[in-house]
Amino acid sequence: MKDQNNIYEKESDKDKWNRGLDLFTESVLSPDPKLRQCARNQYCFDELMSIRDNILEHLKTLRRH
């Protein structure tokens, strides 16, 4: 995730919300090797990835239009 230049301060709440949502989505998409190894060690890797997929689908519903 790369930080972008400053964003214009007087933009709409919707734009701010959607940008925050995009950043959060990036954090869910970003691989976490330690977490994934823990899931493998605890035999719940498939369940972790399934939960991740469900959360990503839910995040799509939060976008403001």
PDBQT receptor file of N, H, CA, C and O in Angstrom, charges set to zero:
ATOM      1  N   MET A   1       0.851  -1.159   0.000  1.00  0.00    +0.000 N 
ATOM      2  CA  MET A   1       0.000   0.000   0.000  1.00  0.00    +0.000 C 
ATOM      3  C   MET A   1       0.902   1.228   0.000  1.00  0.00    +0.000 C 
ATOM      4  O   MET A   1       1.736   1.393   0.890  1.00  0.00    +0.000 OA
ATOM      5  N   LYS A   2       0.736   2.068  -0.976  1.00  0.00    +0.000 N 
ATOM      6  H   LYS A   2       0.058   1.934  -1.699  1.00  0.00    +0.000 HD
ATOM      7  CA  LYS A   2       1.513   3.293  -1.067  1.00  0.00    +0.000 C 
ATOM      8  C   LYS A   2       0.635   4.466  -0.663  1.00  0.00    +0.000 C 
ATOM      9  O   LYS A   2      -0.522   4.570  -1.069  1.00  0.00    +0.000 OA
ATOM     10  N   ASP A   3       1.210   5.341   0.142  1.00  0.00    +0.000 N 
ATOM     11  H   ASP A   3       2.150   5.256   0.472  1.00  0.00    +0.000 HD
ATOM     12  CA  ASP A   3       0.502   6.556   0.513  1.00  0.00    +0.000 C 
ATOM     13  C   ASP A   3       0.480   7.484  -0.693  1.00  0.00    +0.000 C 
ATOM     14  O   ASP A   3       1.475   7.622  -1.405  1.00  0.00    +0.000 OA
ATOM     15  N   GLN A   4      -0.641   8.105  -0.905  1.00  0.00    +0.000 N 
ATOM     16  H   GLN A   4      -1.449   7.993  -0.326  1.00  0.00    +0.000 HD
ATOM     17  CA  GLN A   4      -0.754   9.033  -2.016  1.00  0.00    +0.000 C 
ATOM     18  C   GLN A   4      -0.578  10.451  -1.504  1.00  0.00    +0.000 C 
ATOM     19  O   GLN A   4      -0.493  10.677  -0.297  1.00  0.00    +0.000 OA
ATOM     20  N   ASN A   5      -0.524  11.395  -2.412  1.00  0.00    +0.000 N 
ATOM     21  H   ASN A   5      -0.593  11.211  -3.393  1.00  0.00    +0.000 HD
ATOM     22  CA  ASN A   5      -0.422  12.799  -2.033  1.00  0.00    +0.000 C 
ATOM     23  C   ASN A   5      -1.624  13.198  -1.194  1.00  0.00    +0.000 C 
ATOM     24  O   ASN A   5      -2.632  12.493  -1.161  1.00  0.00    +0.000 OA
ATOM     25  N   ASN A   6      -1.511  14.324  -0.523  1.00  0.00    +0.000 N 
ATOM     26  H   ASN A   6      -0.691  14.897  -0.551  1.00  0.00    +0.000 HD
ATOM     27  CA  ASN A   6      -2.639  14.835   0.244  1.00  0.00    +0.000 C 
ATOM     28  C   ASN A   6      -3.851  14.986  -0.662  1.00  0.00    +0.000 C 
ATOM     29  O   ASN A   6      -3.734  15.312  -1.844  1.00  0.00    +0.000 OA
ATOM     30  N   ILE A   7      -4.992  14.744  -0.087  1.00  0.00    +0.000 N 
ATOM     31  H   ILE A   7      -5.086  14.479   0.872  1.00  0.00    +0.000 HD
ATOM     32  CA  ILE A   7      -6.254  14.858  -0.805  1.00  0.00    +0.000 C 
ATOM     33  C   ILE A   7      -6.909  16.182  -0.410  1.00  0.00    +0.000 C 
ATOM     34  O   ILE A   7      -6.758  16.652   0.717  1.00  0.00    +0.000 OA
ATOM     35  N   TYR A   8      -7.613  16.750  -1.325  1.00  0.00    +0.000 N 
ATOM     36  H   TYR A   8      -7.736  16.368  -2.240  1.00  0.00    +0.000 HD
ATOM     37  CA  TYR A   8      -8.313  18.015  -1.069  1.00  0.00    +0.000 C 
ATOM     38  C   TYR A   8      -9.204  17.871   0.154  1.00  0.00    +0.000 C 
ATOM     39  O   TYR A   8     -10.012  16.945   0.227  1.00  0.00    +0.000 OA
ATOM     40  N   GLU A   9      -9.068  18.773   1.110  1.00  0.00    +0.000 N 
ATOM     41  H   GLU A   9      -8.412  19.526   1.051  1.00  0.00    +0.000 HD
ATOM     42  CA  GLU A   9      -9.767  18.663   2.394  1.00  0.00    +0.000 C 
ATOM     43  C   GLU A   9     -11.272  18.844   2.293  1.00  0.00    +0.000 C 
ATOM     44  O   GLU A   9     -12.008  18.287   3.108  1.00  0.00    +0.000 OA
ATOM     45  N   LYS A  10     -11.751  19.605   1.320  1.00  0.00    +0.000 N 
ATOM     46  H   LYS A  10     -11.153  20.057   0.658  1.00  0.00    +0.000 HD
ATOM     47  CA  LYS A  10     -13.176  19.925   1.262  1.00  0.00    +0.000 C 
ATOM     48  C   LYS A  10     -13.923  19.006   0.301  1.00  0.00    +0.000 C 
ATOM     49  O   LYS A  10     -14.777  19.460  -0.462  1.00  0.00    +0.000 OA
ATOM     50  N   GLU A  11     -13.607  17.740   0.339  1.00  0.00    +0.000 N 
ATOM     51  H   GLU A  11     -12.913  17.372   0.958  1.00  0.00    +0.000 HD
ATOM     52  CA  GLU A  11     -14.336  16.813  -0.519  1.00  0.00    +0.000 C 
ATOM     53  C   GLU A  11     -15.523  16.249   0.257  1.00  0.00    +0.000 C 
ATOM     54  O   GLU A  11     -15.663  16.482   1.458  1.00  0.00    +0.000 OA
ATOM     55  N   SER A  12     -16.361  15.517  -0.435  1.00  0.00    +0.000 N 
ATOM     56  H   SER A  12     -16.247  15.328  -1.411  1.00  0.00    +0.000 HD
ATOM     57  CA  SER A  12     -17.591  15.030   0.186  1.00  0.00    +0.000 C 
ATOM     58  C   SER A  12     -17.305  13.912   1.197  1.00  0.00    +0.000 C 
ATOM     59  O   SER A  12     -16.297  13.209   1.121  1.00  0.00    +0.000 OA
ATOM     60  N   ASP A  13     -18.232  13.785   2.138  1.00  0.00    +0.000 N 
ATOM     61  H   ASP A  13     -19.050  14.356   2.199  1.00  0.00    +0.000 HD
ATOM     62  CA  ASP A  13     -18.137  12.697   3.113  1.00  0.00    +0.000 C 
ATOM     63  C   ASP A  13     -18.172  11.342   2.411  1.00  0.00    +0.000 C 
ATOM     64  O   ASP A  13     -17.519  10.392   2.843  1.00  0.00    +0.000 OA
ATOM     65  N   LYS A  14     -18.942  11.263   1.324  1.00  0.00    +0.000 N 
ATOM     66  H   LYS A  14     -19.473  12.035   0.973  1.00  0.00    +0.000 HD
ATOM     67  CA  LYS A  14     -19.020  10.016   0.557  1.00  0.00    +0.000 C 
ATOM     68  C   LYS A  14     -17.654   9.642   0.010  1.00  0.00    +0.000 C 
ATOM     69  O   LYS A  14     -17.252   8.481   0.097  1.00  0.00    +0.000 OA
ATOM     70  N   ASP A  15     -16.937  10.597  -0.548  1.00  0.00    +0.000 N 
ATOM     71  H   ASP A  15     -17.264  11.540  -0.619  1.00  0.00    +0.000 HD
ATOM     72  CA  ASP A  15     -15.611  10.316  -1.102  1.00  0.00    +0.000 C 
ATOM     73  C   ASP A  15     -14.634   9.887  -0.008  1.00  0.00    +0.000 C 
ATOM     74  O   ASP A  15     -13.837   8.969  -0.202  1.00  0.00    +0.000 OA
ATOM     75  N   LYS A  16     -14.701  10.556   1.133  1.00  0.00    +0.000 N 
ATOM     76  H   LYS A  16     -15.348  11.302   1.291  1.00  0.00    +0.000 HD
ATOM     77  CA  LYS A  16     -13.841  10.176   2.259  1.00  0.00    +0.000 C 
ATOM     78  C   LYS A  16     -14.159   8.758   2.726  1.00  0.00    +0.000 C 
ATOM     79  O   LYS A  16     -13.258   7.960   2.983  1.00  0.00    +0.000 OA
ATOM     80  N   TRP A  17     -15.449   8.459   2.831  1.00  0.00    +0.000 N 
ATOM     81  H   TRP A  17     -16.181   9.108   2.622  1.00  0.00    +0.000 HD
ATOM     82  CA  TRP A  17     -15.885   7.122   3.256  1.00  0.00    +0.000 C 
ATOM     83  C   TRP A  17     -15.350   6.063   2.298  1.00  0.00    +0.000 C 
ATOM     84  O   TRP A  17     -14.764   5.068   2.725  1.00  0.00    +0.000 OA
ATOM     85  N   ASN A  18     -15.556   6.282   1.001  1.00  0.00    +0.000 N 
ATOM     86  H   ASN A  18     -16.032   7.090   0.653  1.00  0.00    +0.000 HD
ATOM     87  CA  ASN A  18     -15.137   5.301   0.008  1.00  0.00    +0.000 C 
ATOM     88  C   ASN A  18     -13.629   5.133  -0.021  1.00  0.00    +0.000 C 
ATOM     89  O   ASN A  18     -13.143   4.024  -0.242  1.00  0.00    +0.000 OA
ATOM     90  N   ARG A  19     -12.866   6.215   0.199  1.00  0.00    +0.000 N 
ATOM     91  H   ARG A  19     -13.261   7.116   0.379  1.00  0.00    +0.000 HD
ATOM     92  CA  ARG A  19     -11.421   6.094   0.243  1.00  0.00    +0.000 C 
ATOM     93  C   ARG A  19     -10.984   5.303   1.476  1.00  0.00    +0.000 C 
ATOM     94  O   ARG A  19     -10.074   4.477   1.398  1.00  0.00    +0.000 OA
ATOM     95  N   GLY A  20     -11.638   5.560   2.620  1.00  0.00    +0.000 N 
ATOM     96  H   GLY A  20     -12.376   6.232   2.683  1.00  0.00    +0.000 HD
ATOM     97  CA  GLY A  20     -11.355   4.765   3.818  1.00  0.00    +0.000 C 
ATOM     98  C   GLY A  20     -11.699   3.305   3.599  1.00  0.00    +0.000 C 
ATOM     99  O   GLY A  20     -10.966   2.418   4.038  1.00  0.00    +0.000 OA
ATOM    100  N   LEU A  21     -12.804   3.052   2.928  1.00  0.00    +0.000 N 
ATOM    101  H   LEU A  21     -13.399   3.772   2.572  1.00  0.00    +0.000 HD
ATOM    102  CA  LEU A  21     -13.211   1.684   2.612  1.00  0.00    +0.000 C 
ATOM    103  C   LEU A  21     -12.187   1.011   1.706  1.00  0.00    +0.000 C 
ATOM    104  O   LEU A  21     -11.864  -0.162   1.895  1.00  0.00    +0.000 OA
ATOM    105  N   ASP A  22     -11.681   1.744   0.733  1.00  0.00    +0.000 N 
ATOM    106  H   ASP A  22     -11.944   2.696   0.581  1.00  0.00    +0.000 HD
ATOM    107  CA  ASP A  22     -10.648   1.194  -0.164  1.00  0.00    +0.000 C 
ATOM    108  C   ASP A  22      -9.390   0.813   0.612  1.00  0.00    +0.000 C 
ATOM    109  O   ASP A  22      -8.809  -0.245   0.375  1.00  0.00    +0.000 OA
ATOM    110  N   LEU A  23      -8.973   1.671   1.534  1.00  0.00    +0.000 N 
ATOM    111  H   LEU A  23      -9.446   2.531   1.727  1.00  0.00    +0.000 HD
ATOM    112  CA  LEU A  23      -7.782   1.374   2.327  1.00  0.00    +0.000 C 
ATOM    113  C   LEU A  23      -7.998   0.161   3.220  1.00  0.00    +0.000 C 
ATOM    114  O   LEU A  23      -7.107  -0.676   3.368  1.00  0.00    +0.000 OA
ATOM    115  N   PHE A  24      -9.189   0.067   3.818  1.00  0.00    +0.000 N 
ATOM    116  H   PHE A  24      -9.912   0.747   3.698  1.00  0.00    +0.000 HD
ATOM    117  CA  PHE A  24      -9.483  -1.092   4.654  1.00  0.00    +0.000 C 
ATOM    118  C   PHE A  24      -9.504  -2.367   3.820  1.00  0.00    +0.000 C 
ATOM    119  O   PHE A  24      -8.994  -3.403   4.246  1.00  0.00    +0.000 OA
ATOM    120  N   THR A  25     -10.095  -2.285   2.632  1.00  0.00    +0.000 N 
ATOM    121  H   THR A  25     -10.509  -1.443   2.287  1.00  0.00    +0.000 HD
ATOM    122  CA  THR A  25     -10.133  -3.436   1.733  1.00  0.00    +0.000 C 
ATOM    123  C   THR A  25      -8.723  -3.879   1.369  1.00  0.00    +0.000 C 
ATOM    124  O   THR A  25      -8.438  -5.075   1.323  1.00  0.00    +0.000 OA
ATOM    125  N   GLU A  26      -7.843  -2.918   1.110  1.00  0.00    +0.000 N 
ATOM    126  H   GLU A  26      -8.075  -1.946   1.147  1.00  0.00    +0.000 HD
ATOM    127  CA  GLU A  26      -6.443  -3.256   0.832  1.00  0.00    +0.000 C 
ATOM    128  C   GLU A  26      -5.820  -4.009   2.004  1.00  0.00    +0.000 C 
ATOM    129  O   GLU A  26      -5.045  -4.945   1.805  1.00  0.00    +0.000 OA
ATOM    130  N   SER A  27      -6.160  -3.602   3.218  1.00  0.00    +0.000 N 
ATOM    131  H   SER A  27      -6.790  -2.842   3.379  1.00  0.00    +0.000 HD
ATOM    132  CA  SER A  27      -5.581  -4.272   4.390  1.00  0.00    +0.000 C 
ATOM    133  C   SER A  27      -6.079  -5.708   4.505  1.00  0.00    +0.000 C 
ATOM    134  O   SER A  27      -5.345  -6.581   4.968  1.00  0.00    +0.000 OA
ATOM    135  N   VAL A  28      -7.318  -5.964   4.090  1.00  0.00    +0.000 N 
ATOM    136  H   VAL A  28      -7.915  -5.255   3.713  1.00  0.00    +0.000 HD
ATOM    137  CA  VAL A  28      -7.848  -7.336   4.113  1.00  0.00    +0.000 C 
ATOM    138  C   VAL A  28      -7.196  -8.164   3.001  1.00  0.00    +0.000 C 
ATOM    139  O   VAL A  28      -6.919  -9.349   3.189  1.00  0.00    +0.000 OA
ATOM    140  N   LEU A  29      -6.955  -7.549   1.862  1.00  0.00    +0.000 N 
ATOM    141  H   LEU A  29      -7.180  -6.587   1.710  1.00  0.00    +0.000 HD
ATOM    142  CA  LEU A  29      -6.349  -8.253   0.734  1.00  0.00    +0.000 C 
ATOM    143  C   LEU A  29      -4.860  -8.531   0.947  1.00  0.00    +0.000 C 
ATOM    144  O   LEU A  29      -4.320  -9.488   0.394  1.00  0.00    +0.000 OA
ATOM    145  N   SER A  30      -4.208  -7.704   1.739  1.00  0.00    +0.000 N 
ATOM    146  H   SER A  30      -4.648  -6.927   2.189  1.00  0.00    +0.000 HD
ATOM    147  CA  SER A  30      -2.769  -7.833   1.946  1.00  0.00    +0.000 C 
ATOM    148  C   SER A  30      -2.449  -9.130   2.695  1.00  0.00    +0.000 C 
ATOM    149  O   SER A  30      -2.981  -9.355   3.782  1.00  0.00    +0.000 OA
ATOM    150  N   PRO A  31      -1.587  -9.984   2.133  1.00  0.00    +0.000 N 
ATOM    151  CA  PRO A  31      -1.259 -11.243   2.789  1.00  0.00    +0.000 C 
ATOM    152  C   PRO A  31      -0.543 -11.008   4.126  1.00  0.00    +0.000 C 
ATOM    153  O   PRO A  31       0.286 -10.105   4.248  1.00  0.00    +0.000 OA
ATOM    154  N   ASP A  32      -0.869 -11.815   5.099  1.00  0.00    +0.000 N 
ATOM    155  H   ASP A  32      -1.543 -12.547   4.999  1.00  0.00    +0.000 HD
ATOM    156  CA  ASP A  32      -0.222 -11.771   6.401  1.00  0.00    +0.000 C 
ATOM    157  C   ASP A  32       0.369 -13.160   6.655  1.00  0.00    +0.000 C 
ATOM    158  O   ASP A  32      -0.329 -14.049   7.142  1.00  0.00    +0.000 OA
ATOM    159  N   PRO A  33       1.645 -13.349   6.330  1.00  0.00    +0.000 N 
ATOM    160  CA  PRO A  33       2.256 -14.681   6.437  1.00  0.00    +0.000 C 
ATOM    161  C   PRO A  33       2.167 -15.287   7.840  1.00  0.00    +0.000 C 
ATOM    162  O   PRO A  33       1.945 -16.490   7.981  1.00  0.00    +0.000 OA
ATOM    163  N   LYS A  34       2.339 -14.464   8.876  1.00  0.00    +0.000 N 
ATOM    164  H   LYS A  34       2.519 -13.487   8.762  1.00  0.00    +0.000 HD
ATOM    165  CA  LYS A  34       2.264 -14.992  10.250  1.00  0.00    +0.000 C 
ATOM    166  C   LYS A  34       0.864 -15.520  10.558  1.00  0.00    +0.000 C 
ATOM    167  O   LYS A  34       0.707 -16.614  11.101  1.00  0.00    +0.000 OA
ATOM    168  N   LEU A  35      -0.148 -14.731  10.204  1.00  0.00    +0.000 N 
ATOM    169  H   LEU A  35      -0.020 -13.842   9.763  1.00  0.00    +0.000 HD
ATOM    170  CA  LEU A  35      -1.526 -15.145  10.449  1.00  0.00    +0.000 C 
ATOM    171  C   LEU A  35      -1.862 -16.415   9.672  1.00  0.00    +0.000 C 
ATOM    172  O   LEU A  35      -2.493 -17.330  10.201  1.00  0.00    +0.000 OA
ATOM    173  N   ARG A  36      -1.439 -16.458   8.425  1.00  0.00    +0.000 N 
ATOM    174  H   ARG A  36      -0.926 -15.715   7.996  1.00  0.00    +0.000 HD
ATOM    175  CA  ARG A  36      -1.728 -17.636   7.605  1.00  0.00    +0.000 C 
ATOM    176  C   ARG A  36      -1.012 -18.877   8.129  1.00  0.00    +0.000 C 
ATOM    177  O   ARG A  36      -1.564 -19.976   8.085  1.00  0.00    +0.000 OA
ATOM    178  N   GLN A  37       0.209 -18.708   8.625  1.00  0.00    +0.000 N 
ATOM    179  H   GLN A  37       0.657 -17.814   8.661  1.00  0.00    +0.000 HD
ATOM    180  CA  GLN A  37       0.917 -19.844   9.203  1.00  0.00    +0.000 C 
ATOM    181  C   GLN A  37       0.221 -20.320  10.474  1.00  0.00    +0.000 C 
ATOM    182  O   GLN A  37       0.115 -21.524  10.709  1.00  0.00    +0.000 OA
ATOM    183  N   CYS A  38      -0.247 -19.397  11.281  1.00  0.00    +0.000 N 
ATOM    184  H   CYS A  38      -0.161 -18.419  11.090  1.00  0.00    +0.000 HD
ATOM    185  CA  CYS A  38      -1.014 -19.778  12.478  1.00  0.00    +0.000 C 
ATOM    186  C   CYS A  38      -2.254 -20.576  12.079  1.00  0.00    +0.000 C 
ATOM    187  O   CYS A  38      -2.582 -21.581  12.711  1.00  0.00    +0.000 OA
ATOM    188  N   ALA A  39      -2.938 -20.127  11.033  1.00  0.00    +0.000 N 
ATOM    189  H   ALA A  39      -2.672 -19.311  10.520  1.00  0.00    +0.000 HD
ATOM    190  CA  ALA A  39      -4.132 -20.833  10.572  1.00  0.00    +0.000 C 
ATOM    191  C   ALA A  39      -3.778 -22.235  10.086  1.00  0.00    +0.000 C 
ATOM    192  O   ALA A  39      -4.531 -23.180  10.323  1.00  0.00    +0.000 OA
ATOM    193  N   ARG A  40      -2.658 -22.376   9.418  1.00  0.00    +0.000 N 
ATOM    194  H   ARG A  40      -2.047 -21.608   9.225  1.00  0.00    +0.000 HD
ATOM    195  CA  ARG A  40      -2.223 -23.713   8.985  1.00  0.00    +0.000 C 
ATOM    196  C   ARG A  40      -1.915 -24.595  10.196  1.00  0.00    +0.000 C 
ATOM    197  O   ARG A  40      -2.311 -25.760  10.250  1.00  0.00    +0.000 OA
ATOM    198  N   ASN A  41      -1.200 -24.018  11.165  1.00  0.00    +0.000 N 
ATOM    199  H   ASN A  41      -0.878 -23.073  11.121  1.00  0.00    +0.000 HD
ATOM    200  CA  ASN A  41      -0.854 -24.775  12.372  1.00  0.00    +0.000 C 
ATOM    201  C   ASN A  41      -2.090 -25.202  13.156  1.00  0.00    +0.000 C 
ATOM    202  O   ASN A  41      -2.093 -26.248  13.805  1.00  0.00    +0.000 OA
ATOM    203  N   GLN A  42      -3.123 -24.398  13.094  1.00  0.00    +0.000 N 
ATOM    204  H   GLN A  42      -3.121 -23.548  12.567  1.00  0.00    +0.000 HD
ATOM    205  CA  GLN A  42      -4.358 -24.692  13.832  1.00  0.00    +0.000 C 
ATOM    206  C   GLN A  42      -5.411 -25.370  12.945  1.00  0.00    +0.000 C 
ATOM    207  O   GLN A  42      -6.564 -25.532  13.345  1.00  0.00    +0.000 OA
ATOM    208  N   TYR A  43      -4.999 -25.758  11.748  1.00  0.00    +0.000 N 
ATOM    209  H   TYR A  43      -4.063 -25.627  11.423  1.00  0.00    +0.000 HD
ATOM    210  CA  TYR A  43      -5.861 -26.501  10.813  1.00  0.00    +0.000 C 
ATOM    211  C   TYR A  43      -7.150 -25.760  10.471  1.00  0.00    +0.000 C 
ATOM    212  O   TYR A  43      -8.218 -26.363  10.364  1.00  0.00    +0.000 OA
ATOM    213  N   CYS A  44      -7.035 -24.443  10.302  1.00  0.00    +0.000 N 
ATOM    214  H   CYS A  44      -6.168 -23.953  10.389  1.00  0.00    +0.000 HD
ATOM    215  CA  CYS A  44      -8.227 -23.672   9.932  1.00  0.00    +0.000 C 
ATOM    216  C   CYS A  44      -7.926 -22.674   8.805  1.00  0.00    +0.000 C 
ATOM    217  O   CYS A  44      -8.577 -21.635   8.697  1.00  0.00    +0.000 OA
ATOM    218  N   PHE A  45      -6.937 -22.999   7.973  1.00  0.00    +0.000 N 
ATOM    219  H   PHE A  45      -6.407 -23.843   8.061  1.00  0.00    +0.000 HD
ATOM    220  CA  PHE A  45      -6.562 -22.098   6.872  1.00  0.00    +0.000 C 
ATOM    221  C   PHE A  45      -7.716 -21.908   5.890  1.00  0.00    +0.000 C 
ATOM    222  O   PHE A  45      -8.008 -20.780   5.492  1.00  0.00    +0.000 OA
ATOM    223  N   ASP A  46      -8.369 -22.989   5.499  1.00  0.00    +0.000 N 
ATOM    224  H   ASP A  46      -8.132 -23.905   5.823  1.00  0.00    +0.000 HD
ATOM    225  CA  ASP A  46      -9.485 -22.875   4.553  1.00  0.00    +0.000 C 
ATOM    226  C   ASP A  46     -10.612 -22.030   5.136  1.00  0.00    +0.000 C 
ATOM    227  O   ASP A  46     -11.241 -21.246   4.426  1.00  0.00    +0.000 OA
ATOM    228  N   GLU A  47     -10.858 -22.192   6.416  1.00  0.00    +0.000 N 
ATOM    229  H   GLU A  47     -10.347 -22.829   6.993  1.00  0.00    +0.000 HD
ATOM    230  CA  GLU A  47     -11.909 -21.413   7.076  1.00  0.00    +0.000 C 
ATOM    231  C   GLU A  47     -11.525 -19.926   7.112  1.00  0.00    +0.000 C 
ATOM    232  O   GLU A  47     -12.363 -19.054   6.883  1.00  0.00    +0.000 OA
ATOM    233  N   LEU A  48     -10.253 -19.653   7.400  1.00  0.00    +0.000 N 
ATOM    234  H   LEU A  48      -9.572 -20.361   7.586  1.00  0.00    +0.000 HD
ATOM    235  CA  LEU A  48      -9.775 -18.266   7.409  1.00  0.00    +0.000 C 
ATOM    236  C   LEU A  48      -9.975 -17.626   6.041  1.00  0.00    +0.000 C 
ATOM    237  O   LEU A  48     -10.450 -16.494   5.952  1.00  0.00    +0.000 OA
ATOM    238  N   MET A  49      -9.621 -18.330   4.989  1.00  0.00    +0.000 N 
ATOM    239  H   MET A  49      -9.235 -19.250   5.062  1.00  0.00    +0.000 HD
ATOM    240  CA  MET A  49      -9.755 -17.782   3.638  1.00  0.00    +0.000 C 
ATOM    241  C   MET A  49     -11.232 -17.614   3.261  1.00  0.00    +0.000 C 
ATOM    242  O   MET A  49     -11.589 -16.682   2.541  1.00  0.00    +0.000 OA
ATOM    243  N   SER A  50     -12.073 -18.503   3.740  1.00  0.00    +0.000 N 
ATOM    244  H   SER A  50     -11.783 -19.260   4.325  1.00  0.00    +0.000 HD
ATOM    245  CA  SER A  50     -13.507 -18.381   3.479  1.00  0.00    +0.000 C 
ATOM    246  C   SER A  50     -14.083 -17.148   4.183  1.00  0.00    +0.000 C 
ATOM    247  O   SER A  50     -14.887 -16.416   3.606  1.00  0.00    +0.000 OA
ATOM    248  N   ILE A  51     -13.670 -16.930   5.415  1.00  0.00    +0.000 N 
ATOM    249  H   ILE A  51     -13.017 -17.525   5.883  1.00  0.00    +0.000 HD
ATOM    250  CA  ILE A  51     -14.106 -15.740   6.154  1.00  0.00    +0.000 C 
ATOM    251  C   ILE A  51     -13.624 -14.485   5.432  1.00  0.00    +0.000 C 
ATOM    252  O   ILE A  51     -14.370 -13.516   5.288  1.00  0.00    +0.000 OA
ATOM    253  N   ARG A  52     -12.376 -14.510   4.982  1.00  0.00    +0.000 N 
ATOM    254  H   ARG A  52     -11.770 -15.296   5.099  1.00  0.00    +0.000 HD
ATOM    255  CA  ARG A  52     -11.810 -13.384   4.227  1.00  0.00    +0.000 C 
ATOM    256  C   ARG A  52     -12.670 -13.082   3.002  1.00  0.00    +0.000 C 
ATOM    257  O   ARG A  52     -13.000 -11.924   2.742  1.00  0.00    +0.000 OA
ATOM    258  N   ASP A  53     -13.033 -14.118   2.253  1.00  0.00    +0.000 N 
ATOM    259  H   ASP A  53     -12.765 -15.058   2.464  1.00  0.00    +0.000 HD
ATOM    260  CA  ASP A  53     -13.875 -13.926   1.063  1.00  0.00    +0.000 C 
ATOM    261  C   ASP A  53     -15.226 -13.324   1.432  1.00  0.00    +0.000 C 
ATOM    262  O   ASP A  53     -15.728 -12.439   0.739  1.00  0.00    +0.000 OA
ATOM    263  N   ASN A  54     -15.811 -13.807   2.523  1.00  0.00    +0.000 N 
ATOM    264  H   ASN A  54     -15.403 -14.526   3.085  1.00  0.00    +0.000 HD
ATOM    265  CA  ASN A  54     -17.102 -13.266   2.969  1.00  0.00    +0.000 C 
ATOM    266  C   ASN A  54     -16.984 -11.798   3.349  1.00  0.00    +0.000 C 
ATOM    267  O   ASN A  54     -17.859 -10.998   3.020  1.00  0.00    +0.000 OA
ATOM    268  N   ILE A  55     -15.918 -11.444   4.033  1.00  0.00    +0.000 N 
ATOM    269  H   ILE A  55     -15.207 -12.094   4.301  1.00  0.00    +0.000 HD
ATOM    270  CA  ILE A  55     -15.713 -10.054   4.426  1.00  0.00    +0.000 C 
ATOM    271  C   ILE A  55     -15.520  -9.177   3.196  1.00  0.00    +0.000 C 
ATOM    272  O   ILE A  55     -16.071  -8.078   3.136  1.00  0.00    +0.000 OA
ATOM    273  N   LEU A  56     -14.749  -9.639   2.214  1.00  0.00    +0.000 N 
ATOM    274  H   LEU A  56     -14.302 -10.532   2.263  1.00  0.00    +0.000 HD
ATOM    275  CA  LEU A  56     -14.555  -8.862   0.992  1.00  0.00    +0.000 C 
ATOM    276  C   LEU A  56     -15.875  -8.626   0.262  1.00  0.00    +0.000 C 
ATOM    277  O   LEU A  56     -16.107  -7.539  -0.268  1.00  0.00    +0.000 OA
ATOM    278  N   GLU A  57     -16.730  -9.632   0.234  1.00  0.00    +0.000 N 
ATOM    279  H   GLU A  57     -16.541 -10.515   0.665  1.00  0.00    +0.000 HD
ATOM    280  CA  GLU A  57     -18.049  -9.461  -0.388  1.00  0.00    +0.000 C 
ATOM    281  C   GLU A  57     -18.876  -8.440   0.386  1.00  0.00    +0.000 C 
ATOM    282  O   GLU A  57     -19.554  -7.606  -0.215  1.00  0.00    +0.000 OA
ATOM    283  N   HIS A  58     -18.823  -8.500   1.702  1.00  0.00    +0.000 N 
ATOM    284  H   HIS A  58     -18.272  -9.177   2.190  1.00  0.00    +0.000 HD
ATOM    285  CA  HIS A  58     -19.576  -7.545   2.520  1.00  0.00    +0.000 C 
ATOM    286  C   HIS A  58     -19.052  -6.115   2.315  1.00  0.00    +0.000 C 
ATOM    287  O   HIS A  58     -19.835  -5.167   2.250  1.00  0.00    +0.000 OA
ATOM    288  N   LEU A  59     -17.750  -5.970   2.216  1.00  0.00    +0.000 N 
ATOM    289  H   LEU A  59     -17.114  -6.740   2.269  1.00  0.00    +0.000 HD
ATOM    290  CA  LEU A  59     -17.167  -4.636   2.024  1.00  0.00    +0.000 C 
ATOM    291  C   LEU A  59     -17.695  -3.984   0.754  1.00  0.00    +0.000 C 
ATOM    292  O   LEU A  59     -17.854  -2.764   0.707  1.00  0.00    +0.000 OA
ATOM    293  N   LYS A  60     -17.966  -4.769  -0.262  1.00  0.00    +0.000 N 
ATOM    294  H   LYS A  60     -17.837  -5.759  -0.224  1.00  0.00    +0.000 HD
ATOM    295  CA  LYS A  60     -18.518  -4.222  -1.509  1.00  0.00    +0.000 C 
ATOM    296  C   LYS A  60     -19.865  -3.568  -1.273  1.00  0.00    +0.000 C 
ATOM    297  O   LYS A  60     -20.222  -2.611  -1.960  1.00  0.00    +0.000 OA
ATOM    298  N   THR A  61     -20.618  -4.077  -0.305  1.00  0.00    +0.000 N 
ATOM    299  H   THR A  61     -20.328  -4.854   0.253  1.00  0.00    +0.000 HD
ATOM    300  CA  THR A  61     -21.951  -3.524  -0.035  1.00  0.00    +0.000 C 
ATOM    301  C   THR A  61     -21.894  -2.200   0.716  1.00  0.00    +0.000 C 
ATOM    302  O   THR A  61     -22.895  -1.488   0.793  1.00  0.00    +0.000 OA
ATOM    303  N   LEU A  62     -20.735  -1.865   1.268  1.00  0.00    +0.000 N 
ATOM    304  H   LEU A  62     -19.921  -2.444   1.205  1.00  0.00    +0.000 HD
ATOM    305  CA  LEU A  62     -20.603  -0.648   2.065  1.00  0.00    +0.000 C 
ATOM    306  C   LEU A  62     -20.253   0.589   1.250  1.00  0.00    +0.000 C 
ATOM    307  O   LEU A  62     -20.271   1.705   1.769  1.00  0.00    +0.000 OA
ATOM    308  N   ARG A  63     -19.932   0.390  -0.039  1.00  0.00    +0.000 N 
ATOM    309  H   ARG A  63     -19.917  -0.516  -0.461  1.00  0.00    +0.000 HD
ATOM    310  CA  ARG A  63     -19.552   1.526  -0.896  1.00  0.00    +0.000 C 
ATOM    311  C   ARG A  63     -20.745   2.466  -1.041  1.00  0.00    +0.000 C 
ATOM    312  O   ARG A  63     -21.874   2.036  -1.277  1.00  0.00    +0.000 OA
ATOM    313  N   ARG A  64     -20.467   3.749  -0.894  1.00  0.00    +0.000 N 
ATOM    314  H   ARG A  64     -19.550   4.098  -0.702  1.00  0.00    +0.000 HD
ATOM    315  CA  ARG A  64     -21.507   4.768  -1.043  1.00  0.00    +0.000 C 
ATOM    316  C   ARG A  64     -21.493   5.330  -2.457  1.00  0.00    +0.000 C 
ATOM    317  O   ARG A  64     -20.435   5.597  -3.026  1.00  0.00    +0.000 OA
ATOM    318  N   HIS A  65     -22.691   5.503  -3.013  1.00  0.00    +0.000 N 
ATOM    319  H   HIS A  65     -23.550   5.285  -2.551  1.00  0.00    +0.000 HD
ATOM    320  CA  HIS A  65     -22.827   5.987  -4.406  1.00  0.00    +0.000 C 
ATOM    321  C   HIS A  65     -23.382   7.392  -4.446  1.00  0.00    +0.000 C 
ATOM    322  O   HIS A  65     -23.562   7.954  -5.526  1.00  0.00    +0.000 OA
TER     323      HIS A  65
